[in-house]
Amino acid sequence: MRKKAAKVLALALAAAMVLSACGGGSSSGGSGNGGASGGAASGSENAGSGDNASSSGVGEASHAITDLVTYESQNNEQEGFLMQNTEKSADLNVLCNVYSPLLEVNNKGQLVPAVATEWGTDDGGLTWTFKLRDDVKWVDYNGNVMADCTAQDWITGLEWVMNFHKNGSNNTSMPSALIAGADDYLQYTKELSPEEAMALDTTKFLEMVGIEAPDDYTLIYHCTQNAPYFDTVCTSACLYPLSQALVDTLGVENMVGMTNEQMWCNGAYIEKEYINSNSKTLVPNPEYWDKDALRFDSVTIRITDATQAYQLFENGEIDHVSLDESTLRAIYDDEGHQYHNNLAEMRPRKYSYQLHLNYSKNNEDGTPDDNWNKAVANEAFRLAWYYGLDLTDYWARYNFIYPLHCENLAYTMKGLLYFSDGTDYADKVVEKLGVPESDGATPRRLNKELFEKYKAQAMEELAAEGVTFPVEADAYIAANSQTALDTYNVLKQIFSESLGDDFVTLNIGTYVSSLSQEVIVPRKQSFQINGWGADYGDPANFVDQERYGYDGAYYAKNYSNINDATDEDLIATYKEFSEMAEKAGEICDDMDARYDAYVDAEVFMLQHALVIPCYYDVSWELTKINDYTKMYAMYGAQNYTYKNWETSVDAYTTEQYDAFKAAAGE
């Protein structure tokens, strides 16, 4: 077997993701352990000395901290414990610690062995074979061994993903596109009654789908096309294992709703305690297969907002804090501040954040919001936003020192993909969009002339349809987050100054505990700022999330609700984009040609402002963690695995972090 070498070029294909896919969480202005959105995230032995600042290789890390304490914001609270059933980074950032995949990434974004010790393809990516370790165990909440982890567990996991009535459409897009027969099985189960589908074992699945296990420790996937990037999919939730013995123990009907005390783990940690909206605690799995891995004695993840998090850091109660604008300014402007020389600009998180428009919005009472739905279906209305919104002050909420470091002009994340000549895929999108070069001070997409043109056009066309102005746009934040409120008040001012109070008014609503259940499912939002982190190294994983009529399109189904829109012109535009994306996905013999076709589809989507790129998460922090020792890829669900981290008992200095960055070549 030819072992698949991890290539920095192909697999700096480097997030979450997401949501791994991953949706990176909605933007609310706080920054926790996860994303810039308020929490979809992110030392030598003589920590703090900087003597070993260049050390950043996996296996070289060392702990000064034994019991790590980190945090998330409320809008990124974990809601699920079944990895196959979620595409939310809030869940995956925890679950990646308790489930083990076939392959992992290292701190340079390269693929390395995990449960699979060898892997490869002998036919250009059509067939992939993985040789598995024979010493991986499933353990319960108390660390008791419950079962061996074998190839069958990957078969059970994929059957669960592709069984519509077991898993909905969560995590189906990659297997549907890449694994022979997977989409056929999804459609087959969709036509069954819920009772019939839930009763299925893997027998029919193995008859229909291109996956096999010749023995307990060999796993073979048959792809629909030559997919030289298929091994990158192994880092995403859709190809994680699920113990059949656990399913048999709990019952199929109880799997999605299982708790941390019911799930079985084969990863680095056990989720020992979960207190909703308060904290969760991970402890080492005593049976973990990677005996050389450096793990913490415990990891506690607290729920808090950015202001409280800073106070906790000052008190020594957490080990890092992402800084909101006011705190960052206070430290940066005061050379005598105790943390002035500890400010560290974070590595970009893997999420590309977009302003996702809702094309089938409801009012609070559940009736259609006709005024908004008519307005957002109008292309000139959307393009006025696209060219008119000056988001500089919004970016400053995350990075007031270098706000333009947060500027996002594409949909697909920068650093995920590269053409054969080394050109970044996202840079090619920006080039084809015709965006001007930066002047170092002004957002590159801003165009006053085009904004005024499209605003006037939109107001004329929409007035003729009976739309009243200003159009009210509703956005929602966590009710208990002052940081989120401060950020969205800035956004409200941006809307007023950029678009004009005669055109659009931004209303700030709140939810109590669940953005999904209280806002997204009832469709109350006009838009949501949300981030996507790739599950694997191909543009399909980004672009396909917006396709019209496609079951695996996460944002089309859950945020834009485009499949329920009624405006014929809007639907025609979405269908044209979706056809371009679908045709791009059919090109598999020439990766440059494939990427070019996806670039064209993405450019079309943005030229019609079906989605509006918003920001990259490049914020500032105070930290006792060397981020350059973490797993770091722009795809997959693993970047938040608490394994082989280098830490310090004292906050690292700016000088040390500059050395870490230089050593990483960034």
Secondary structure, DSSP 8 states (H G I E B T S, - for coil): --B----HHHH------TTTTEEEEE--S---SS-TTTSS----SSTTS-TTTT--STT----S-SEEEEEE-GGG------GGG--BHHHHHHHTTTS--SEEE-TTS-EEESSEEEEE-SSSSSEEEEEE-S--EEE-TTS-EEEE--HHHHHHHHHHHH-HHHHTTTT-HHHHHHBTTHHHHHHHHHHS-HHHHHT--SHHHHHHSSEEEEETTEEEEEBSS--TTHHHHTTSGGG----HHHHHHH-GGGSTT--TTT--B-SSEEEEEEETTTEEEEEE-TT-S-TT--B-SEEEEEE--HHHHHHHHHTTSSSEEE--HHHHHHHHT-TTSTTGGG-EE----S-EEEEEE-SS-B-TTSSB-HHHHHHHH-HHHHHHHHHH---HHHHHHHHSSSGGGGB---SS-TTS-B-TTS-BHHHHHHHHHT-----SSS-TT--HHHHHHHHHHHHHHHHHTT--SSEEEEEEEETT-HHHHHHHHHHHHHHHHHH-TTTEEEEEEEESS-HIIIIITTT--SEEEEEEEBSSSSTHHHHGGG-TT-TT-HHIIIII-GGG---HHHHHHHHHHHHHHHHHHT--S-HHHHHHHHHHHHHHHHHTTSSEEEEE---EEEESB-GGGS---SBSS-TT--BS--B-SS---HHHHHHHHHHTT-
